[in-house]
């Protein structure tokens, strides 16, 4: 098993990418601390893990709050004695046009998406440094790499990318690795408000992607598993798009410019 006897904290693990990651990590032998701001969702993920024969602990914590994060990490250390892996996944999509987004929504987006990563990393790093080992995997977004709207969300995800790079530089000498995944469009509950307005949104987005589909939570979980595992022991500071080819270039433009090609 690729994570045998490792202890992993996964934030926002009550659904979507976080749940898929927690379940995959548990299946690979990790003892997983399942965090979600909604306790019932965390408990549901833990039950799914236990039903599959895994080991997990549910914690209800708002990771945008310092006291909640410190309590979560303390519970993890009490239960398992160490923290080997942190996956910062908790996020929220807030607002779009900078001329329309309210200040309260801007602040909420940066707090949940970016401040939570700072708080969680700050809480686990001392133990990882003491252990002389640790793997941090932050879930950012292609929105943090280029202009795709959702200004508050995108700015926060860009911050996650830069924060990850700085941690990789500073803590590599302690054998603590920090990498960041930038997903493209992933079919998760975060899209529910948009789906209610536009039920065909995934169909409309699919032509953006060279691989001809939008992503699933498991696509990101598998990338996180690799980066968290010893197979990535010499990888740190990496920005990994997991995006069906979206960031390779303008697929629709390239298709329109093609003179001829395979069908």
C-alpha positions in Angstrom: 0.0 0.0 0.0 1.4 3.4 -1.0 0.4 5.2 2.3 0.7 2.3 4.7 0.6 3.6 8.4 0.7 7.3 7.2 -1.6 9.8 8.9 -3.3 12.2 6.6 -5.5 15.2 7.2 -7.9 16.1 4.4 -9.9 19.3 4.7 -13.3 19.8 3.0 -13.5 16.0 2.9 -17.3 15.8 3.3 -17.9 15.7 -0.5 -16.3 16.1 -3.9 -12.5 16.1 -4.3 -12.0 15.9 -0.5 -14.1 12.8 -0.1 -12.6 11.1 -3.1 -9.1 11.8 -1.7 -9.9 10.7 1.8 -11.4 7.4 0.5 -8.5 6.7 -1.8 -5.9 7.5 0.9 -7.6 5.2 3.3 -7.7 2.5 0.7 -3.9 2.9 0.3 -3.4 2.3 4.1 -3.5 5.8 5.5 -5.3 6.7 8.7 -7.3 9.6 7.6 -8.6 12.6 9.6 -11.7 13.7 7.7 -12.4 17.4 8.2 -15.5 19.2 7.1 -17.3 22.3 8.4 -20.5 20.2 8.3 -20.0 17.4 10.8 -22.6 15.1 9.2 -20.8 15.1 5.9 -17.5 14.3 7.6 -19.2 11.4 9.5 -20.7 10.1 6.2 -17.2 10.0 4.6 -15.8 8.2 7.6 -18.5 5.7 7.5 -17.8 5.0 3.9 -14.2 4.5 4.7 -14.9 2.2 7.6 -17.3 0.2 5.5 -14.5 -0.4 3.0 -12.2 -1.6 5.8 -10.3 1.7 6.4 -9.4 3.8 9.4 -10.7 7.3 9.7 -11.7 10.0 12.2 -14.3 12.7 11.6 -13.8 16.2 12.8 -16.1 19.1 12.3 -14.0 22.2 11.9 -14.2 25.5 10.1 -10.6 25.7 8.8 -10.8 29.4 8.3 -10.7 29.8 12.0 -7.4 29.5 13.9 -8.9 27.9 17.1 -10.8 25.3 15.1 -7.6 24.4 13.1 -5.5 24.1 16.1 -8.1 21.9 17.8 -8.3 19.7 14.7 -4.6 19.1 14.5 -4.5 18.4 18.3 -7.2 15.8 17.9 -5.3 14.2 15.1 -2.1 14.0 17.1 -4.0 12.7 20.1 -5.6 10.0 18.0 -2.6 9.0 15.8 0.5 10.6 17.3 1.8 12.1 14.0 0.7 13.9 10.9 2.5 12.8 7.7 0.2 14.3 5.0 -2.0 17.4 4.8 -4.3 18.0 1.9 -5.8 21.5 1.9 -8.9 21.1 -0.2 -11.6 23.2 1.6 -12.9 26.0 -0.7 -15.9 28.0 -1.7 -16.7 29.9 -4.9 -17.8 33.5 -4.3 -18.7 36.1 -6.8 -17.5 37.0 -10.3 -17.2 40.5 -11.7 -15.0 42.7 -9.5 -17.4 45.6 -10.1 -20.2 43.6 -8.6 -18.8 41.4 -5.9 -19.5 42.7 -2.4 -16.6 43.3 0.0 -18.1 40.7 2.4 -18.0 38.0 -0.3 -14.5 39.0 -1.4 -13.3 38.6 2.2 -15.2 35.3 2.7 -13.6 33.9 -0.4 -10.0 34.8 0.5 -10.6 33.6 4.1 -11.9 30.2 3.2 -9.7 29.5 0.2 -6.4 31.1 1.2 -6.3 31.8 4.9 -7.4 28.2 5.7 -4.3 26.9 3.8 -2.1 29.3 5.8 -3.7 28.2 9.1 -3.6 24.5 8.4 0.0 24.5 7.2 1.1 26.6 10.1 -0.5 24.1 12.5 1.1 20.9 11.0 4.5 22.2 10.0 6.1 22.1 13.5 5.3 18.4 13.8 6.5 17.7 10.3 9.7 19.5 11.0 10.2 17.6 14.2 9.6 14.3 12.3 11.9 15.4 9.5 9.2 14.3 7.1 5.9 15.5 5.7 3.9 16.1 2.5 1.6 19.0 1.9 -0.7 18.9 -1.1 -2.7 22.0 -1.7 -5.6 22.1 -4.1 -5.6 25.3 -6.1 -7.2 25.7 -9.5 -6.5 26.6 -13.1 -8.2 29.9 -12.2 -5.1 30.7 -10.3 -3.0 30.4 -13.4 -4.9 32.5 -15.9 -7.9 34.8 -16.3 -11.1 32.7 -16.1 -13.4 34.9 -14.1 -14.4 34.4 -10.5 -12.1 37.1 -9.4 -12.1 36.5 -5.6 -11.8 32.7 -6.0 -9.1 33.1 -8.6 -7.0 35.6 -6.7 -7.2 33.3 -3.6 -6.1 30.3 -5.6 -3.2 32.2 -7.1 -2.2 33.0 -3.5 -2.3 29.3 -2.7 0.1 28.6 -5.5 2.6 31.1 -4.4 2.3 30.1 -0.7 3.0 26.5 -1.7 6.1 27.5 -3.6 7.5 29.5 -0.7 6.9 26.6 1.7 8.7 24.2 -0.6 11.7 26.5 -0.6 11.8 27.0 3.2 11.0 23.6 4.5 12.6 21.3 2.0 15.7 21.0 4.2 13.5 19.3 6.8 12.3 16.8 4.2 8.9 18.5 4.1 7.5 18.7 0.6 4.8 21.1 -0.6 3.1 20.8 -4.0 0.0 22.2 -5.5 -2.6 20.7 -7.9 -4.5 23.0 -10.2 -7.7 21.2 -11.3 -9.8 22.2 -14.3 -13.6 21.8 -14.2 -14.4 19.0 -11.8 -18.0 17.7 -11.3 -18.5 18.5 -7.6 -21.2 20.0 -5.4 -19.5 23.4 -5.6 -21.1 23.7 -9.0 -24.7 23.3 -7.8 -25.6 27.0 -7.8 -24.4 27.3 -11.4 -26.2 24.1 -12.4 -29.5 25.4 -11.0 -29.1 28.5 -13.3 -27.7 26.6 -16.3 -28.3 22.8 -16.2 -26.2 22.4 -19.4 -23.1 24.1 -18.1 -21.0 20.9 -18.1 -22.0 20.2 -21.7 -21.1 23.7 -22.7 -17.7 23.5 -21.0 -16.7 20.1 -22.4 -15.5 21.6 -25.8 -12.8 23.5 -23.9 -11.0 20.3 -23.0 -8.7 18.4 -25.4 -9.5 15.1 -23.7 -13.2 15.6 -24.4 -14.7 15.5 -20.9 -14.7 17.5 -17.7 -13.0 16.0 -14.7 -14.2 13.8 -11.8 -13.1 14.1 -8.1 -11.2 10.8 -8.5 -8.9 12.4 -11.2 -7.7 14.9 -8.6 -7.5 12.3 -5.8 -5.2 10.1 -7.8 -2.8 13.0 -8.5 -2.9 13.9 -4.7 -2.1 10.3 -3.9 1.0 10.4 -6.1 2.3 13.7 -4.6 1.6 12.5 -1.0 3.4 9.2 -1.5 7.0 8.3 -1.3 7.0 7.9 -5.1 7.2 11.7 -5.2 10.0 11.8 -2.7 12.1 14.2 -4.9 9.2 16.4 -6.0 8.5 19.7 -4.2 7.3 23.1 -5.3 5.5 21.7 -8.3 2.5 23.3 -9.9 0.6 20.3 -11.4 -2.4 21.1 -13.7 -4.8 18.2 -13.7 -7.1 19.7 -16.3 -7.7 17.5 -19.3 -5.3 19.6 -21.3 -7.0 23.0 -20.7 -3.8 24.9 -19.9 -1.9 23.4 -22.9 -3.4 26.2 -25.1 -6.6 27.3 -26.6 -8.1 24.1 -27.8 -11.1 25.7 -29.6 -8.8 28.2 -31.3 -6.4 25.4 -32.4 -9.3 23.4 -33.8 -10.6 26.3 -35.8 -7.0 27.0 -37.2 -6.6 23.4 -38.3 -6.3 23.0 -42.0 -6.9 19.2 -41.8 -6.4 16.6 -39.2 -7.6 13.2 -37.9 -11.3 13.0 -36.9 
